[in-house]
Amino acid sequence: MKRLIYLTVLAFSGLLTSFTPADGYGIGDVATDFSLKNIDGTMVSLSDYPDANGFLVIFTCNMCPYAKAYEDRIIELDKKYKERGVPVIAINPNNPAKQPGDGFEEMKARAKKKGFTFPYLLDEGQKIFPEYGATRTPHVYLLEKTDNGNIVRYIGAIDDNYQDVSQVEEKYAENAVDAMLAGKEIKVTTTRAIGCSIKV
């Protein structure tokens, strides 16, 4: 817990970048599965998707203005790639005691209002985001499903302009998924995630 508080302070001060947190996953690591409660009350795991080619695991939340700015883009990512076997799995890592607007009931209301097309899971007890090394909302992890497990292929931001989608020049997450599905090298594997610090 002390380390998480320290990371949060660093992130808030701008001293912590999100390239490869010391205790999180790096590129090429195998991500362990999880079982988290979805807004419909069911438990969701990566193993529930036997036909998947990979996953866009995105740590996001209700209250952060950066996360809100990216909601429509996250929906579009899911619509574009889940038919190609790479669905979005959204996880809210925030502690609702510190950020009441990120409680489970508020998550359900937000998902309904925005028309989320993907699971929106609660990291209850905040056990999963430290394993990944997520520090911001939103924070993207592209996983490739292989015979050796779910391999981390990209970590970072969705794109290079959270403020204005029309001014985006680099679609980091899309480029990474496209390269992965084509069996090509992902040119940019890590970027700095831009967003609010995770509330612990």
CYANA upper distance limits for C-alpha pairs under 8 A (distance plus 0.5 A):
  1 MET  CA      5 ILE  CA      6.77
  2 LYS  CA      6 TYR  CA      6.67
  3 ARG  CA      7 LEU  CA      6.63
  4 LEU  CA      8 THR  CA      6.64
  4 LEU  CA    130 PRO  CA      8.42
  4 LEU  CA    200 VAL  CA      7.57
  5 ILE  CA      9 VAL  CA      6.76
  5 ILE  CA    200 VAL  CA      7.40
  6 TYR  CA     10 LEU  CA      6.74
  7 LEU  CA     11 ALA  CA      6.50
  7 LEU  CA     16 LEU  CA      7.85
  7 LEU  CA    135 THR  CA      8.02
  8 THR  CA     12 PHE  CA      6.53
  8 THR  CA    135 THR  CA      7.77
  8 THR  CA    197 SER  CA      6.51
  8 THR  CA    198 ILE  CA      7.25
  8 THR  CA    199 LYS  CA      7.97
  8 THR  CA    200 VAL  CA      8.33
  9 VAL  CA     13 SER  CA      6.67
 10 LEU  CA     14 GLY  CA      6.69
 10 LEU  CA     15 LEU  CA      5.65
 10 LEU  CA     16 LEU  CA      5.66
 11 ALA  CA     15 LEU  CA      6.49
 11 ALA  CA     16 LEU  CA      5.25
 11 ALA  CA     17 THR  CA      7.61
 11 ALA  CA    135 THR  CA      7.61
 11 ALA  CA    136 ARG  CA      8.49
 11 ALA  CA    197 SER  CA      6.53
 12 PHE  CA    196 CYS  CA      8.23
 12 PHE  CA    197 SER  CA      6.59
 17 THR  CA    192 ARG  CA      6.49
 17 THR  CA    193 ALA  CA      8.11
 18 SER  CA    134 ALA  CA      8.09
 18 SER  CA    135 THR  CA      7.23
 18 SER  CA    136 ARG  CA      8.42
 18 SER  CA    156 GLY  CA      7.28
 18 SER  CA    191 THR  CA      7.71
 18 SER  CA    192 ARG  CA      5.40
 18 SER  CA    193 ALA  CA      6.14
 19 PHE  CA    155 ILE  CA      7.66
 19 PHE  CA    156 GLY  CA      7.35
 19 PHE  CA    190 THR  CA      6.25
 19 PHE  CA    191 THR  CA      6.37
 19 PHE  CA    192 ARG  CA      6.09
 19 PHE  CA    193 ALA  CA      8.26
 20 THR  CA     24 GLY  CA      7.38
 20 THR  CA     25 TYR  CA      7.54
 20 THR  CA     26 GLY  CA      6.31
 20 THR  CA    133 GLY  CA      8.00
 20 THR  CA    190 THR  CA      8.40
 21 PRO  CA     25 TYR  CA      7.89
 21 PRO  CA     26 GLY  CA      8.44
 21 PRO  CA    133 GLY  CA      5.91
 21 PRO  CA    134 ALA  CA      8.18
 22 ALA  CA    133 GLY  CA      8.04
 23 ASP  CA    130 PRO  CA      7.83
 23 ASP  CA    131 GLU  CA      7.53
 23 ASP  CA    132 TYR  CA      8.43
 23 ASP  CA    133 GLY  CA      6.60
 24 GLY  CA    130 PRO  CA      6.92
 24 GLY  CA    131 GLU  CA      5.83
 24 GLY  CA    132 TYR  CA      5.11
 24 GLY  CA    133 GLY  CA      4.07
 24 GLY  CA    134 ALA  CA      7.78
 25 TYR  CA     29 ASP  CA      6.45
 25 TYR  CA     30 VAL  CA      8.37
 25 TYR  CA     31 ALA  CA      7.78
 25 TYR  CA    131 GLU  CA      7.53
 25 TYR  CA    132 TYR  CA      5.69
 25 TYR  CA    133 GLY  CA      6.62
 25 TYR  CA    152 VAL  CA      7.88
 26 GLY  CA    152 VAL  CA      7.41
 26 GLY  CA    155 ILE  CA      8.40
 27 ILE  CA    151 ILE  CA      8.27
 27 ILE  CA    152 VAL  CA      5.68
 27 ILE  CA    153 ARG  CA      5.95
 27 ILE  CA    154 TYR  CA      7.01
 27 ILE  CA    155 ILE  CA      7.97
 27 ILE  CA    189 THR  CA      7.73
 28 GLY  CA    151 ILE  CA      6.14
 28 GLY  CA    152 VAL  CA      5.70
 28 GLY  CA    153 ARG  CA      6.73
 29 ASP  CA    151 ILE  CA      6.11
 29 ASP  CA    152 VAL  CA      6.00
 30 VAL  CA    148 ASN  CA      8.40
 30 VAL  CA    149 GLY  CA      6.46
 30 VAL  CA    150 ASN  CA      5.90
 30 VAL  CA    151 ILE  CA      5.08
 30 VAL  CA    152 VAL  CA      6.77
 31 ALA  CA    132 TYR  CA      8.09
 31 ALA  CA    143 LEU  CA      8.16
 31 ALA  CA    149 GLY  CA      7.81
 31 ALA  CA    150 ASN  CA      5.98
 31 ALA  CA    151 ILE  CA      6.67
 31 ALA  CA    152 VAL  CA      7.13
 32 THR  CA    149 GLY  CA      8.47
 32 THR  CA    150 ASN  CA      7.86
 33 ASP  CA     45 SER  CA      6.90
 33 ASP  CA     46 LEU  CA      6.42
 33 ASP  CA     47 SER  CA      7.71
 34 PHE  CA     44 VAL  CA      8.22
 34 PHE  CA     45 SER  CA      5.86
 34 PHE  CA     46 LEU  CA      7.47
 34 PHE  CA    128 ILE  CA      7.96
 35 SER  CA     43 MET  CA      6.36
 35 SER  CA     44 VAL  CA      5.82
 35 SER  CA     45 SER  CA      5.22
 36 LEU  CA     43 MET  CA      5.76
 36 LEU  CA     44 VAL  CA      5.92
 36 LEU  CA     45 SER  CA      7.32
 36 LEU  CA    121 LEU  CA      6.35
 36 LEU  CA    122 LEU  CA      6.72
 36 LEU  CA    123 ASP  CA      6.92
 36 LEU  CA    124 GLU  CA      7.99
 37 LYS  CA     41 GLY  CA      6.45
 37 LYS  CA     42 THR  CA      6.20
 37 LYS  CA     43 MET  CA      4.98
 37 LYS  CA     44 VAL  CA      6.75
 37 LYS  CA    121 LEU  CA      5.90
 37 LYS  CA    122 LEU  CA      6.25
 37 LYS  CA    123 ASP  CA      8.33
 38 ASN  CA     42 THR  CA      5.93
 38 ASN  CA     43 MET  CA      6.39
 38 ASN  CA     44 VAL  CA      6.88
 38 ASN  CA    119 PRO  CA      6.48
 38 ASN  CA    120 TYR  CA      5.99
 38 ASN  CA    121 LEU  CA      4.90
 38 ASN  CA    122 LEU  CA      7.11
 39 ILE  CA    104 PHE  CA      7.67
 39 ILE  CA    107 MET  CA      7.38
 39 ILE  CA    108 LYS  CA      5.85
 39 ILE  CA    119 PRO  CA      7.75
 39 ILE  CA    120 TYR  CA      6.45
 39 ILE  CA    121 LEU  CA      6.92
 39 ILE  CA    122 LEU  CA      8.37
 40 ASP  CA    108 LYS  CA      8.29
 44 VAL  CA     48 ASP  CA      7.28
 44 VAL  CA    119 PRO  CA      8.33
 44 VAL  CA    121 LEU  CA      8.20
 45 SER  CA     49 TYR  CA      8.40
 51 ASP  CA     85 GLY  CA      7.33
 52 ALA  CA     85 GLY  CA      4.97
 52 ALA  CA     86 VAL  CA      6.51
 52 ALA  CA     87 PRO  CA      8.16
 52 ALA  CA    145 LYS  CA      7.50
 53 ASN  CA     84 ARG  CA      8.17
 53 ASN  CA     85 GLY  CA      5.41
 53 ASN  CA     86 VAL  CA      6.22
 53 ASN  CA    144 GLU  CA      6.72
 53 ASN  CA    145 LYS  CA      5.74
 53 ASN  CA    146 THR  CA      8.32
 53 ASN  CA    181 LEU  CA      8.41
 54 GLY  CA     85 GLY  CA      6.98
 54 GLY  CA     86 VAL  CA      5.28
 54 GLY  CA     87 PRO  CA      7.84
 54 GLY  CA    142 LEU  CA      7.78
 54 GLY  CA    143 LEU  CA      5.70
 54 GLY  CA    144 GLU  CA      4.71
 54 GLY  CA    145 LYS  CA      5.17
 54 GLY  CA    150 ASN  CA      7.74
 55 PHE  CA     85 GLY  CA      8.41
 55 PHE  CA     86 VAL  CA      5.29
 55 PHE  CA     87 PRO  CA      5.87
 55 PHE  CA     88 VAL  CA      6.55
 55 PHE  CA     89 ILE  CA      7.38
 55 PHE  CA    141 TYR  CA      8.47
 55 PHE  CA    142 LEU  CA      6.31
 55 PHE  CA    143 LEU  CA      5.58
 55 PHE  CA    144 GLU  CA      7.14
 55 PHE  CA    145 LYS  CA      8.17
 56 LEU  CA     86 VAL  CA      7.04
 56 LEU  CA     87 PRO  CA      6.59
 56 LEU  CA     88 VAL  CA      5.12
 56 LEU  CA     89 ILE  CA      6.52
 56 LEU  CA    140 VAL  CA      7.23
 56 LEU  CA    141 TYR  CA      6.38
 56 LEU  CA    142 LEU  CA      5.23
 56 LEU  CA    143 LEU  CA      6.97
 57 VAL  CA     88 VAL  CA      6.43
 57 VAL  CA     89 ILE  CA      5.27
 57 VAL  CA     90 ALA  CA      6.37
 57 VAL  CA     91 ILE  CA      7.84
 57 VAL  CA    140 VAL  CA      6.43
 57 VAL  CA    141 TYR  CA      5.61
 57 VAL  CA    142 LEU  CA      6.78
 57 VAL  CA    143 LEU  CA      7.97
 58 ILE  CA     88 VAL  CA      7.53
 58 ILE  CA     89 ILE  CA      6.69
 58 ILE  CA     90 ALA  CA      5.30
 58 ILE  CA     91 ILE  CA      6.66
 58 ILE  CA    138 PRO  CA      6.92
 58 ILE  CA    139 HIS  CA      6.08
 58 ILE  CA    140 VAL  CA      5.02
 58 ILE  CA    141 TYR  CA      6.75
 59 PHE  CA     90 ALA  CA      6.28
 59 PHE  CA     91 ILE  CA      5.25
 59 PHE  CA     92 ASN  CA      6.26
 59 PHE  CA     93 PRO  CA      6.94
 59 PHE  CA    129 PHE  CA      8.12
 59 PHE  CA    134 ALA  CA      7.73
 59 PHE  CA    136 ARG  CA      8.04
 59 PHE  CA    137 THR  CA      6.27
 59 PHE  CA    138 PRO  CA      5.80
 59 PHE  CA    139 HIS  CA      5.63
 59 PHE  CA    140 VAL  CA      7.02
 60 THR  CA     67 ALA  CA      6.34
 60 THR  CA     90 ALA  CA      6.99
 60 THR  CA     91 ILE  CA      6.49
 60 THR  CA     92 ASN  CA      5.71
 60 THR  CA     93 PRO  CA      7.59
 60 THR  CA    136 ARG  CA      8.40
 60 THR  CA    137 THR  CA      5.09
 60 THR  CA    138 PRO  CA      5.03
 60 THR  CA    139 HIS  CA      7.38
 61 CYS  CA     67 ALA  CA      6.70
 61 CYS  CA     68 LYS  CA      8.43
 61 CYS  CA     91 ILE  CA      8.06
 61 CYS  CA     92 ASN  CA      5.46
 61 CYS  CA     93 PRO  CA      7.76
 61 CYS  CA     94 ASN  CA      7.63
 61 CYS  CA    102 ASP  CA      6.94
 61 CYS  CA    107 MET  CA      8.39
 61 CYS  CA    137 THR  CA      7.04
 61 CYS  CA    138 PRO  CA      8.04
 62 ASN  CA     67 ALA  CA      7.55
 62 ASN  CA     68 LYS  CA      7.36
 62 ASN  CA    101 GLY  CA      7.19
 62 ASN  CA    102 ASP  CA      6.08
 62 ASN  CA    106 GLU  CA      8.16
 62 ASN  CA    107 MET  CA      7.13
 62 ASN  CA    110 ARG  CA      7.27
 63 MET  CA     67 ALA  CA      7.88
 63 MET  CA     68 LYS  CA      7.69
 63 MET  CA     99 GLN  CA      8.45
 63 MET  CA    101 GLY  CA      6.70
 63 MET  CA    102 ASP  CA      7.07
 64 CYS  CA     68 LYS  CA      6.77
 64 CYS  CA    137 THR  CA      7.54
 64 CYS  CA    195 GLY  CA      7.96
 64 CYS  CA    196 CYS  CA      6.46
 65 PRO  CA     69 ALA  CA      6.58
 65 PRO  CA    195 GLY  CA      8.46
 65 PRO  CA    196 CYS  CA      8.32
 66 TYR  CA     70 TYR  CA      6.91
 66 TYR  CA    137 THR  CA      7.57
 66 TYR  CA    138 PRO  CA      7.56
 66 TYR  CA    162 TYR  CA      7.19
 66 TYR  CA    194 ILE  CA      8.07
 66 TYR  CA    195 GLY  CA      5.73
 66 TYR  CA    196 CYS  CA      7.31
 67 ALA  CA     71 GLU  CA      6.75
 67 ALA  CA    137 THR  CA      6.29
 67 ALA  CA    138 PRO  CA      5.91
 67 ALA  CA    195 GLY  CA      7.45
 67 ALA  CA    196 CYS  CA      8.45
 69 ALA  CA    162 TYR  CA      6.84
 69 ALA  CA    163 GLN  CA      7.35
 70 TYR  CA     74 ILE  CA      6.61
 70 TYR  CA    138 PRO  CA      8.29
 70 TYR  CA    162 TYR  CA      7.16
 71 GLU  CA     75 ILE  CA      6.80
 71 GLU  CA    114 LYS  CA      8.38
 72 ASP  CA     76 GLU  CA      6.76
 73 ARG  CA     77 LEU  CA      6.63
 74 ILE  CA     78 ASP  CA      6.82
 74 ILE  CA     88 VAL  CA      8.13
 75 ILE  CA     79 LYS  CA      6.75
 75 ILE  CA    116 PHE  CA      6.82
 75 ILE  CA    117 THR  CA      6.86
 75 ILE  CA    118 PHE  CA      8.09
 76 GLU  CA     80 LYS  CA      6.48
 77 LEU  CA     81 TYR  CA      6.53
 77 LEU  CA     88 VAL  CA      7.68
 77 LEU  CA    174 GLU  CA      8.03
 78 ASP  CA     82 LYS  CA      5.96
 78 ASP  CA     86 VAL  CA      8.21
 78 ASP  CA     87 PRO  CA      5.93
 78 ASP  CA     88 VAL  CA      5.60
 78 ASP  CA    117 THR  CA      7.50
 78 ASP  CA    118 PHE  CA      7.31
 79 LYS  CA     83 GLU  CA      7.73
 79 LYS  CA    117 THR  CA      7.93
 80 LYS  CA     84 ARG  CA      8.14
 81 TYR  CA     85 GLY  CA      6.87
 81 TYR  CA     86 VAL  CA      5.62
 81 TYR  CA     87 PRO  CA      6.47
 82 LYS  CA     86 VAL  CA      5.15
 82 LYS  CA     87 PRO  CA      4.50
 82 LYS  CA     88 VAL  CA      7.64
 83 GLU  CA     87 PRO  CA      8.20
 86 VAL  CA    177 VAL  CA      8.49
 87 PRO  CA    118 PHE  CA      7.91
 88 VAL  CA    118 PHE  CA      6.45
 88 VAL  CA    119 PRO  CA      7.97
 89 ILE  CA    118 PHE  CA      6.76
 89 ILE  CA    119 PRO  CA      6.07
 89 ILE  CA    120 TYR  CA      7.23
 89 ILE  CA    121 LEU  CA      8.21
 90 ALA  CA    118 PHE  CA      7.58
 90 ALA  CA    119 PRO  CA      6.51
 90 ALA  CA    120 TYR  CA      5.31
 90 ALA  CA    121 LEU  CA      6.58
 91 ILE  CA    120 TYR  CA      6.19
 91 ILE  CA    121 LEU  CA      5.09
 91 ILE  CA    122 LEU  CA      6.35
 91 ILE  CA    123 ASP  CA      6.90
 92 ASN  CA    102 ASP  CA      8.10
 92 ASN  CA    120 TYR  CA      7.68
 92 ASN  CA    121 LEU  CA      6.55
 92 ASN  CA    122 LEU  CA      5.61
 92 ASN  CA    123 ASP  CA      6.37
 93 PRO  CA    122 LEU  CA      7.21
 93 PRO  CA    123 ASP  CA      5.59
 93 PRO  CA    124 GLU  CA      8.25
 93 PRO  CA    126 GLN  CA      6.50
 93 PRO  CA    128 ILE  CA      8.28
 93 PRO  CA    129 PHE  CA      6.63
 93 PRO  CA    198 ILE  CA      7.15
 93 PRO  CA    199 LYS  CA      8.16
 94 ASN  CA     98 LYS  CA      8.26
 94 ASN  CA     99 GLN  CA      7.38
 94 ASN  CA    102 ASP  CA      7.15
 94 ASN  CA    123 ASP  CA      8.03
 94 ASN  CA    126 GLN  CA      7.77
 94 ASN  CA    198 ILE  CA      6.15
 94 ASN  CA    199 LYS  CA      5.38
 94 ASN  CA    200 VAL  CA      6.81
 95 ASN  CA     99 GLN  CA      6.63
 95 ASN  CA    100 PRO  CA      8.47
 95 ASN  CA    102 ASP  CA      7.93
 95 ASN  CA    103 GLY  CA      8.41
 95 ASN  CA    124 GLU  CA      8.47
 95 ASN  CA    125 GLY  CA      8.26
 95 ASN  CA    126 GLN  CA      7.58
 95 ASN  CA    199 LYS  CA      6.17
 95 ASN  CA    200 VAL  CA      5.84
 96 PRO  CA    100 PRO  CA      5.06
 96 PRO  CA    101 GLY  CA      7.33
 96 PRO  CA    102 ASP  CA      5.73
 96 PRO  CA    103 GLY  CA      5.39
 98 LYS  CA    199 LYS  CA      6.88
 98 LYS  CA    200 VAL  CA      7.46
 99 GLN  CA    103 GLY  CA      8.15
 99 GLN  CA    199 LYS  CA      7.37
101 GLY  CA    106 GLU  CA      6.55
102 ASP  CA    106 GLU  CA      6.46
102 ASP  CA    107 MET  CA      6.72
103 GLY  CA    107 MET  CA      6.66
104 PHE  CA    108 LYS  CA      6.90
104 PHE  CA    122 LEU  CA      7.43
105 GLU  CA    109 ALA  CA      6.89
106 GLU  CA    110 ARG  CA      6.58
107 MET  CA    111 ALA  CA      6.61
107 MET  CA    120 TYR  CA      8.13
108 LYS  CA    112 LYS  CA      6.72
109 ALA  CA    113 LYS  CA      6.63
110 ARG  CA    114 LYS  CA      6.64
111 ALA  CA    115 GLY  CA      6.18
111 ALA  CA    116 PHE  CA      5.56
111 ALA  CA    120 TYR  CA      8.03
112 LYS  CA    116 PHE  CA      7.18
116 PHE  CA    120 TYR  CA      8.45
123 ASP  CA    127 LYS  CA      7.06
123 ASP  CA    128 ILE  CA      6.80
123 ASP  CA    129 PHE  CA      7.92
126 GLN  CA    130 PRO  CA      7.98
126 GLN  CA    200 VAL  CA      8.17
127 LYS  CA    131 GLU  CA      7.61
128 ILE  CA    132 TYR  CA      7.11
129 PHE  CA    133 GLY  CA      6.49
129 PHE  CA    134 ALA  CA      5.88
129 PHE  CA    135 THR  CA      8.43
130 PRO  CA    134 ALA  CA      6.79
134 ALA  CA    139 HIS  CA      6.70
135 THR  CA    139 HIS  CA      7.75
135 THR  CA    197 SER  CA      6.35
135 THR  CA    198 ILE  CA      6.25
136 ARG  CA    193 ALA  CA      6.92
136 ARG  CA    194 ILE  CA      7.25
136 ARG  CA    195 GLY  CA      5.69
136 ARG  CA    196 CYS  CA      5.75
136 ARG  CA    197 SER  CA      5.16
136 ARG  CA    198 ILE  CA      5.99
137 THR  CA    193 ALA  CA      8.38
137 THR  CA    194 ILE  CA      7.99
137 THR  CA    195 GLY  CA      5.50
137 THR  CA    196 CYS  CA      5.84
137 THR  CA    197 SER  CA      7.09
137 THR  CA    198 ILE  CA      7.09
138 PRO  CA    157 ALA  CA      7.78
138 PRO  CA    193 ALA  CA      7.55
138 PRO  CA    194 ILE  CA      7.66
138 PRO  CA    195 GLY  CA      6.37
138 PRO  CA    196 CYS  CA      8.15
139 HIS  CA    155 ILE  CA      7.97
139 HIS  CA    156 GLY  CA      6.13
139 HIS  CA    157 ALA  CA      6.50
139 HIS  CA    158 ILE  CA      8.26
139 HIS  CA    193 ALA  CA      6.12
139 HIS  CA    194 ILE  CA      8.22
139 HIS  CA    195 GLY  CA      8.33
140 VAL  CA    154 TYR  CA      8.10
140 VAL  CA    155 ILE  CA      6.07
140 VAL  CA    156 GLY  CA      5.67
140 VAL  CA    157 ALA  CA      6.50
140 VAL  CA    158 ILE  CA      7.14
140 VAL  CA    173 ALA  CA      8.08
140 VAL  CA    193 ALA  CA      8.21
141 TYR  CA    152 VAL  CA      7.27
141 TYR  CA    153 ARG  CA      8.01
141 TYR  CA    154 TYR  CA      6.19
141 TYR  CA    155 ILE  CA      5.22
141 TYR  CA    156 GLY  CA      7.32
142 LEU  CA    152 VAL  CA      6.40
142 LEU  CA    153 ARG  CA      6.00
142 LEU  CA    154 TYR  CA      5.45
142 LEU  CA    155 ILE  CA      7.05
142 LEU  CA    173 ALA  CA      8.12
142 LEU  CA    176 ALA  CA      8.24
142 LEU  CA    177 VAL  CA      7.86
143 LEU  CA    150 ASN  CA      5.99
143 LEU  CA    151 ILE  CA      5.68
143 LEU  CA    152 VAL  CA      5.07
143 LEU  CA    153 ARG  CA      6.21
143 LEU  CA    154 TYR  CA      7.85
144 GLU  CA    150 ASN  CA      5.79
144 GLU  CA    151 ILE  CA      5.54
144 GLU  CA    152 VAL  CA      6.97
144 GLU  CA    153 ARG  CA      7.10
144 GLU  CA    180 MET  CA      8.04
145 LYS  CA    149 GLY  CA      6.45
145 LYS  CA    150 ASN  CA      4.97
145 LYS  CA    151 ILE  CA      6.92
146 THR  CA    150 ASN  CA      6.49
146 THR  CA    151 ILE  CA      7.58
153 ARG  CA    176 ALA  CA      8.21
153 ARG  CA    180 MET  CA      8.48
153 ARG  CA    186 ILE  CA      8.21
153 ARG  CA    189 THR  CA      6.95
154 TYR  CA    173 ALA  CA      8.04
154 TYR  CA    176 ALA  CA      7.13
154 TYR  CA    186 ILE  CA      8.49
154 TYR  CA    188 VAL  CA      8.18
154 TYR  CA    189 THR  CA      5.05
154 TYR  CA    190 THR  CA      6.27
155 ILE  CA    189 THR  CA      6.85
155 ILE  CA    190 THR  CA      5.41
155 ILE  CA    191 THR  CA      7.05
156 GLY  CA    190 THR  CA      6.06
156 GLY  CA    191 THR  CA      5.10
156 GLY  CA    192 ARG  CA      5.83
156 GLY  CA    193 ALA  CA      5.06
157 ALA  CA    172 TYR  CA      7.27
157 ALA  CA    173 ALA  CA      7.58
157 ALA  CA    191 THR  CA      6.48
157 ALA  CA    192 ARG  CA      6.61
157 ALA  CA    193 ALA  CA      4.84
157 ALA  CA    194 ILE  CA      6.84
158 ILE  CA    171 LYS  CA      6.97
158 ILE  CA    172 TYR  CA      6.15
158 ILE  CA    173 ALA  CA      5.51
158 ILE  CA    174 GLU  CA      8.24
158 ILE  CA    193 ALA  CA      8.41
159 ASP  CA    168 VAL  CA      7.22
159 ASP  CA    169 GLU  CA      8.28
159 ASP  CA    170 GLU  CA      6.12
159 ASP  CA    171 LYS  CA      4.91
159 ASP  CA    172 TYR  CA      5.50
159 ASP  CA    173 ALA  CA      7.15
160 ASP  CA    168 VAL  CA      6.34
160 ASP  CA    169 GLU  CA      7.05
160 ASP  CA    170 GLU  CA      6.09
160 ASP  CA    171 LYS  CA      7.31
160 ASP  CA    172 TYR  CA      7.99
161 ASN  CA    165 VAL  CA      6.99
161 ASN  CA    167 GLN  CA      7.12
161 ASN  CA    168 VAL  CA      5.68
161 ASN  CA    169 GLU  CA      8.21
164 ASP  CA    168 VAL  CA      7.43
171 LYS  CA    175 ASN  CA      6.43
172 TYR  CA    176 ALA  CA      6.65
172 TYR  CA    188 VAL  CA      7.66
173 ALA  CA    177 VAL  CA      6.77
174 GLU  CA    178 ASP  CA      6.54
175 ASN  CA    179 ALA  CA      6.64
175 ASN  CA    186 ILE  CA      8.06
176 ALA  CA    180 MET  CA      6.60
176 ALA  CA    186 ILE  CA      5.97
176 ALA  CA    187 LYS  CA      8.14
176 ALA  CA    188 VAL  CA      7.78
176 ALA  CA    189 THR  CA      7.79
177 VAL  CA    181 LEU  CA      6.59
178 ASP  CA    182 ALA  CA      6.65
179 ALA  CA    183 GLY  CA      6.62
179 ALA  CA    184 LYS  CA      5.38
179 ALA  CA    185 GLU  CA      6.69
179 ALA  CA    186 ILE  CA      6.05
180 MET  CA    184 LYS  CA      6.39
180 MET  CA    185 GLU  CA      7.59
180 MET  CA    186 ILE  CA      7.19
